[in-house]
């Protein structure tokens, strides 16, 4: 998947288009099915665990964890790559009804509408099952206020009534292709495990399995992302 999306991102870098001036383009869905395995921490990674929301994943040991105090209770982790503007944001929301692979298409319709409303061009898209959970994956460019262009990758995972979102940022965009961030993002996302117990009451509850999806988030140091 990383190799395919890397080609797409490379095409964007060659053209140097401003994402905010483009209409969202239809994305072709593919399916990547995997099954969860015993939790293993890759070399040079360390475990991250949020007992309150039942989330566990692996993160690079040299990446710095920042405070999420001012980002709301739904933001469970904020990482920064040292001496860069590359970041990872982990958010969790609750749903009124369970999201499954069968009704995942309802979520895609709504998320697509968010990107279209923001006039964001989708460079890559996948849907299917990853780590035993339904997932939607979007990769797209963004332009920050200072004019620099970057790459966002959003992984929308669904486990029962929990919606877990990983928002990866590469800024500048070259860090994604030449810096090898895409491979690291894949390792982080493929390590994610989420328990099936009910979401804690303090999480913001979104709608059911109809036209609903995780709400807007401002990634620190970047533009607003759906």
Beta strands, then each sheet from edge to edge (+ up, - down):
strand 1: 45-50
strand 2: 55-60
strand 3: 64-65
strand 4: 75-80
strand 5: 87-94
strand 6: 122-130
strand 7: 133-143
strand 8: 149-159
strand 9: 162-171
strand 10: 193-194
strand 11: 217-218
strand 12: 224-225
sheet 1: 1+ 2- 10+
sheet 2: 3+ 4- 5+ 9- 8+ 7- 6+
sheet 3: 11+ 12-
end
